[in-house]
Amino acid sequence: MIFTFPIQVSYQDFLNYYQGSIDKIEVRDISGKILWIHARHFRPFLTTSGIKGYFRLELDDKGQFVSLTPL
């Protein structure tokens, strides 16, 4: 399964993950489906500006994480 979605999270908001108050980020894919993605998958893409852009999420047949790729 492949999902494409935009995301815009400030650096300050992502700090909630490091502080332990959140563990998942809610996004809406381009077809309108709401997805909850574990925040740890976004860590490689965090900059001082936060996380912004379009991403592609790939899940296996069982719905398990395969990859997250910026577009």
RAVENKA-V420458 format. One record per run of one state. SS is the DSSP state (h for helix, s for strand, l for the rest). FROM is the first residue (numbers start at 1). TO is the last residue. Records with the same first field share a line. If there is no record, write none. Layout:
BEGIN
SS=FROM-TO, FROM-TO
END
This chain:
BEGIN
l=1-1, 10-10, 19-23, 30-33, 46-46, 48-49, 60-64, 71-71
s=2-9, 24-29, 34-38, 47-47, 50-59, 65-70
h=11-18, 39-45
END
